[in-house]
Amino acid sequence: MNLKYQRILKNRSYITLIKSVESKERNRFFCRHGMEHLIAVARIAYIISLEEQSEIPKDLIYAASLLHDIGRAEEYETGRSHNEAGAEKAEAILLECGYSDDEIKEITAAIRTHGHDGYPEKASALERLLCTADKLSRTCFNCPAHEECNWNADKKNETLFY
């Protein structure tokens, strides 16, 4: 089984970006965005896609999920949106990993719109799926930073269900 998302996990640029995010968040009290989070988002997104009998390919779901927060380190350094920075960085990684131009456009669009403010009205199925899985990956109802968190109540995940 030679799924392209497996290539992402071994991509040098990807590994460097994830290590940078994890390093910058090492002492972070609030939500973290390292490998554990990325894999949780991927698995939740894939489960939802199976439950909904979605036609989104597993490879696109996992690629978008694994790449969606790779712009965090740049956001910490420069203040640039991690969605924009991540989509830009993801494009090069996806190309190196053998994704087509159409796949890259779909995945990077999902990365650009995955924030916790919801998704655009005309969002693609992958955009909606990534946004939902990202939010569900958070256990805000059991978080030690719950009271100090500056997210609005409607952004916090207070349930296991969607």
C-alpha positions in Angstrom: 0.0 0.0 0.0 1.8 3.1 -1.3 -0.4 6.0 -0.2 1.1 9.4 -0.9 0.3 10.6 2.6 2.9 8.1 3.9 5.5 10.0 1.9 4.6 13.2 3.8 5.6 11.6 7.1 9.1 11.0 5.7 9.5 14.3 3.9 12.4 16.3 5.3 10.7 19.7 5.1 7.6 18.3 6.8 9.7 16.7 9.6 11.6 20.0 10.1 8.4 22.1 10.3 6.7 19.7 12.8 9.8 19.7 15.0 9.9 23.5 14.9 6.2 23.7 15.9 6.7 21.2 18.7 9.8 23.0 20.0 8.0 26.4 20.0 5.1 24.8 21.9 7.1 22.7 24.3 6.0 24.9 27.3 2.7 25.9 25.9 -0.2 25.6 28.5 -2.9 25.7 25.8 -3.6 23.4 22.9 -0.6 22.1 21.0 -0.3 21.4 17.3 2.3 18.7 17.0 2.2 15.2 15.6 -0.2 13.8 18.2 -2.8 16.5 17.2 -2.2 16.0 13.5 -2.8 12.3 13.7 -5.9 12.7 15.9 -7.4 15.1 13.3 -6.6 12.7 10.5 -8.2 9.7 12.3 -11.3 11.7 13.3 -11.7 13.1 9.8 -11.4 9.6 8.3 -13.9 8.2 10.7 -16.4 10.9 9.9 -15.8 10.3 6.2 -16.6 6.6 6.6 -19.7 7.3 8.7 -21.0 9.8 6.1 -20.0 7.5 3.2 -18.0 10.4 1.8 -16.3 10.1 -1.5 -13.2 12.1 -0.4 -10.2 9.9 -0.9 -8.4 8.8 2.2 -5.1 10.1 0.8 -6.5 13.6 0.6 -8.0 13.4 4.1 -4.8 12.3 5.7 -2.7 14.8 3.7 -4.8 17.8 4.6 -4.9 16.7 8.3 -1.2 16.0 8.6 -0.3 19.4 7.0 -3.0 21.7 8.4 -0.9 23.2 11.2 2.6 23.3 9.7 2.4 27.0 9.5 2.3 27.5 13.3 6.0 28.0 13.7 5.9 30.9 11.2 2.9 32.3 12.9 4.7 32.4 16.2 7.8 34.0 14.6 6.1 36.6 12.3 2.4 36.8 13.2 1.4 35.6 9.7 -1.7 33.4 9.7 -0.7 29.8 10.1 -3.4 28.9 7.6 -1.8 30.9 4.9 1.8 30.0 5.8 0.8 26.4 6.1 -0.9 26.2 2.8 2.1 27.7 1.1 4.5 25.3 2.8 2.1 22.4 2.1 2.1 23.1 -1.6 5.9 22.3 -2.0 5.6 19.2 0.2 2.6 17.9 -1.6 4.4 18.4 -5.0 7.5 16.5 -3.7 5.2 13.7 -2.5 3.6 13.1 -5.9 0.2 14.9 -5.5 -1.4 16.3 -8.7 -2.1 20.0 -9.2 -5.8 19.4 -8.6 -5.1 17.5 -5.4 -2.7 20.2 -4.2 -5.4 22.9 -4.8 -8.0 21.0 -2.9 -5.7 20.2 0.1 -4.3 23.7 0.3 -7.8 25.3 0.1 -8.8 23.1 3.1 -5.7 24.2 5.0 -6.4 27.9 4.3 -10.0 27.6 5.7 -9.6 25.2 8.6 -10.0 27.8 11.4 -12.3 27.4 14.4 -14.5 30.2 13.1 -16.1 27.7 10.8 -15.7 27.5 7.1 -16.9 29.5 4.1 -20.5 29.1 3.0 -19.4 27.5 -0.3 -16.8 25.2 1.4 -15.8 22.0 -0.2 -16.4 18.7 1.5 -12.7 18.4 2.4 -12.8 21.9 3.9 -15.8 21.1 6.0 -14.3 17.8 7.1 -11.0 19.2 8.1 -12.6 22.0 10.1 -14.9 19.6 11.9 -12.2 17.1 12.7 -9.8 19.8 13.9 -12.4 21.1 16.4 -13.4 17.6 17.5 -9.8 16.7 18.2 -9.8 19.0 21.1 -11.0 17.8 24.5 -11.9 21.3 25.8 -14.3 19.8 28.3 -11.4 18.1 30.0 -8.6 20.7 29.4 -6.6 22.1 32.3 -6.5 25.4 30.5 -10.2 25.6 30.0 -10.8 28.6 32.2 -7.8 30.5 30.9 -8.4 29.8 27.3 -9.3 32.8 25.2 -11.5 30.9 22.7 -15.1 31.9 22.7 -17.5 29.3 24.1 -18.8 28.4 20.7 -15.3 27.6 19.5 -14.6 25.2 22.3 -15.3 21.5 21.8 -17.5 20.4 24.8 -18.6 17.1 23.3 -17.3 13.9 21.7 -19.9 14.1 18.9 -20.5 16.3 15.9 
